[in-house]
């Protein structure tokens, strides 16, 4: 049996993993490291792979001794990266007939298809050792898969966003992936062409993929147009908003590198930044599956009924005149279908009295 758990990660900024589940087993890191060695994926000799918790399929990179700045943490040849580059031309042709190449979903859907293709090959896949190290479909429960009553614990806006994402993802599965796969016989096994595996692949691509556009020195190279890819080893770095890791493409070696820009102390994790401190917990939850302890600027949204009394317009106008609404009201109170933000009241008790009198 599985149960959703909250896991506190041992890093300087406390991270709460909220989408993992108890699986009764841990990942075989030795097999993953053997795969890395076989595929020329190199981890810094001062780093070791460790499990975040004994019963949770989640790993991190821990410094066995101090690592200086400007040292390579992880390096992988592009041949070891898992991306949609090598999908058959027939797949791209069928997908382009339904979706423009410039569409945001194009890279995501094609990356999902690529991951599922390798997943269906099992141990015969060249990425078998890497895929076996990923959280399993019956373990990983991304936020976009949550249903009631789990959604009831979220702010209404976040819950509404998840429901919209679920609708978009289901449409992508039904109208893009399934018919495109049908046009390319033998591309994907039926054992992975289902909604659960699609959500699993989406969660992996969403939370672990890199984009070549983020790497230095990639401009003008053949890799510049390649888009999203999974970076074995590079996806082991947990998040910290102040972490500074440079992304470098080594054209002479045709490889990608994560490099330190500051020293890592012995016993500390090698960390990456998934977004600035100003990012919201909603973004972290939906994109990567975790939340942080109270972020500055986080806003809680509540669904409010439309005011029905006769003086509602005057009350709102008075609040605005006396600057009692810090950011105004968006969307309008008149839209009962939208979610209204409650903003802090400024001016104190006297300001409230003035507005009430007005």
N, C-alpha and C positions, 0 to 999 in steps of 0.2 A: 504494500500500500504506500501511497505517496501523500505528503502533506506539504503545502506551501509553508516556507519558513522564512524568517528574517535572519540574516547573517551579517554580523558586524565584521568588517574587514580590518585587519591590523595594520592600518596605515595612518600617517599623521592626521589626515582629515577623515573623520569617521564616515564610512560609506555603508549604507544599508542595502544589501541585495534583497530585492523583494520579489523576484520572479523565479528563483531557483526552487528545487524541490528535493526532498530526501529520496535517494535512489538506492541506498543500501550497498553502494559500491563506489569506488573511486577510479579515476582515470589512471591508466598505466603510463606514467610519465616516461619510463625507460623506453617503451615502445615508440613513443612520440619522438624522443631524442634520437633514437636509432633511425627513425624516418628522416629527421632533420639532417643527420650525418650523411645518410645515403643520398640526399637531394641537395647537399652542399649549402644547407641553411645553417649558418653559424651563429651561436650565442656567445656572448662575452664569457671568457673562462672564469670570471669572477662572479658570475650569476648562476643560480640554481633554481630549478622549477620546484615550487612547493605548492601543496594543496592549501587552499584558504581554510577549509574545514574538513574534518575527516570523513564526513558523510555527504559532502556536497561536491558535485562535479564542477569545480572551479579552481583555477590555478593562477599563480602569479610568479613573478621573477624577483628573487631575493638576492641581495648582494652578500656574498660570502666574505668579501673583504672590500676595502674602499676602491671605488672606481673614479678615475679622474674625469675632468671635462674633456670634450672633443674625442671621446672614445666611442667606437662602434658598439652598440648594445646588441643589435640583431642585424644580420645581412643575409639577403636571399637573392639568388639569381632569378630573373623573371621567369625562367622555366619552372620554378618551384611555386610560383604564385598561381592561385586558383581563380580564374576569371572566365569571362565569356568569350575570350579571344578565339578559342579553337572550336566553338560550336560550328556545326555544318552551315554552309552558305544558305542551304534551303531553310534553315531555322530563321536566319536573319531576314530572308526574303519574305517568308510568311509573316513574321512579326512586323516588318515595315509596312506590309499591306494593311495592317490594323492599327499601327501606331507610328507616328513620325519619329525618326532617329533622334530628333532634338527634344522629344517629350521626356519629362523627368522620370517617367516609369520605365522607359526603354531599357536603361542600364540595369535597373533593379530587377525587372522581369527576366532579362537575359542572364543576369548573375544567379538568380534563383534557379533557373533552368539548368545552368552549368553545374551548380552544386548538387542538384537532384540527379543529374546524369551520373556524376561520380558516385553519389550515394547508392544508386541502384546497382553499380558495378561491384559493390562490396569490397572484398579483399583483392579483387582484380584491378581495382582503380589504382593509378599511380599516386593518388592522394589518399589511399586507404588508411595509412598510418595517421595522417593528420585528421581526417574526418572521424576516425574512431576516437580521437581525443576530444572531440567536441561534445557538448551536452547532447544527450539523446532526445529524439522527438517526444518520447514519453516522459521526459524529465523537464525539458525546457517549456515553460508556459509564459510566453511573452504577454505584455500588458494588452496588446491588441487582440488577444484571444480571451480576455476576461469577460465573464458574463455576470449577470445579477446572481447572487447578492454582492459579489466582489466590487462591482462598479458603484454600489451604493456607498462605499467607503471613500470614494474619490470626490473631489469638488465637482459640482455639476458640469462645469465647462470641460474638465478633463474627461469625464465620463462621456459627454457629448462628442468630444473629439475622437475618442476611441470607437464609438459607434459609427462615426463617419468613416474612420479608417477601415473598420471591419467591412463596411459596405464597399469601399473602393477596392480592398484586397480581394473580396469575394468576386467582384466583377472582373478583376484582373485574372483570377484563377479560371473563372467560367468562360470568359470571352476572349482571353488572350492565350494563356498557357495551354489549356486543354485542346482548343482547336488547332493551335500551332503545332503542338506535339503530334496531333493526329495526321498532320500533313507531312511529317518527317518520320516515317516508319522506323522503328528500332531505336529511336533516339532515347526514349525514356521508358523504363520498366513500369508496368502497372502497379507494382508493389510500392512505389513512391509517388504515384500520380493521384494523390488524394489531398483533402483539405488540411489534415493534420501535418503532413510532411511539407506542404506549401507554407503553412504558418511557421514551422520550424526553420525552413530555409530562409524565409523572410527575416525571422529574428536573428539568424546568424549573419546574414548580409547586412542588416540594419545596424547591428551592434559591433561587428568586427571588420567590416570592409574599409579599405583605404581607397583614395582616389589619386591617380597619377598627377592630377593638376595641383596637388598639395606638395609635390616634391620639387626640391631645388634642382636646377640643371636639366630638367626634363624637356624644357621648351626646345622645339625644333627637332626632337628625336622621334623615332618611330613609335615610342611608347606614349607620346604626348596625347594621342587620341584614344588610348585604350580604356580610360575611365576607371570603373570600380574593379577591385580585386581583393581577395582574401590573402593575408600575409601571415603564413604560419610562423609562429614565434613572435612576430611583431604585435599580434593581437593578445599577447599575454600581459601587456602593461596595463595596470589598473589606472583609474583616473585620479588626478589631483589638479585643481584649477591653476595652481602655481607651477606645475611641472613644465619644464622646458626641454623638449626633445626636438631636434631638427630632423626633417625628412629629406633625404638626399638620394638622387638617382645617379649612380656611377655609370656613365655612358661607356667607358672603356671596358668595364666588366659586365655591363648590361645587368646590373643588380640594383636593388633598393636597400637603403640603410636607414636605421634609426640610430642617431648619434646623440650622446649626452652634450648638453650645453652648460652643465654644472655638475660638480662631483656628487657621487652617491656614497653615503656612509655605509660601512659594514653593518649588516643587519637591517638596512632599509630596503624598501621595494624600489625597483625601477618603475617609474611612473610616467604617464603621458597625460596630456590635457585633452579631454574630449570636447571642451568648450570653455569659454571664459566664466569667471565667477558670476557674471551678470546673467548667465543662462538660467532658465527656470527649471525647477524640479520636474515640471511637466515634460520639458524637452528631454531631460535625462531619463525619465521613466519610459517614455514612448520610444526613444531612440536606442537606449542602451540597457534599460531594465533595472535601474537603480534610482534611489533618491538620496539626497544629501541632507544633513541636519540644516534646518532653516537657512535658506539662502536669502541674502539681502535683495529686496525687490520682489520677492515672491508675493503674489496676490491671490487671495482666495475669492472665488466667485460664487455667488448665490443666485438662485432663481427667485425673482421677486414677482408677485402678482401686480397687475396693472392697477394703479390707484383709481378708485371709482368715485371718490367723493368730489363734491363740486369745487372745492378750493385747491385741488391737486395742482392745477397749472400755476396758481398764484404761489403755492408753497415752493414749487420747484424754481420759479422765477426769483423769489426772495432768496432762496439758498444760493443761487448763482450770483445775485447782486452783492451779497455779503461774503462771497468767496468761501462758502462753507463746503463746497465740493472741490477737492484738490485737483481733480482732472476732468471735471464735468462728467456727464453720464453718456456712455457709449456702450451699446446702442441705446436708442431712445426708450424712455419709460413706456411709450405707446406701443411697443412691439412685445406682445406677450409670448412670442415664440423664441425670443432671444434670451440670452443670459445676461443679467445686469450686474455690473461690478459695484460693490459697496466701497466707497472711497472714504478715507478718514476725514472727519470734520475739523476744520481749523477755526480759530477765533475764540475757542473756549466757551465758557458758560455765557459771558456777556454777548458774544457774537450770536449764539443760539437764541438768546432772549431778543436781540434786535430783529433777527429774522422772524421769530415767532410773532413779535409785535407787528412787523411789516405785513 
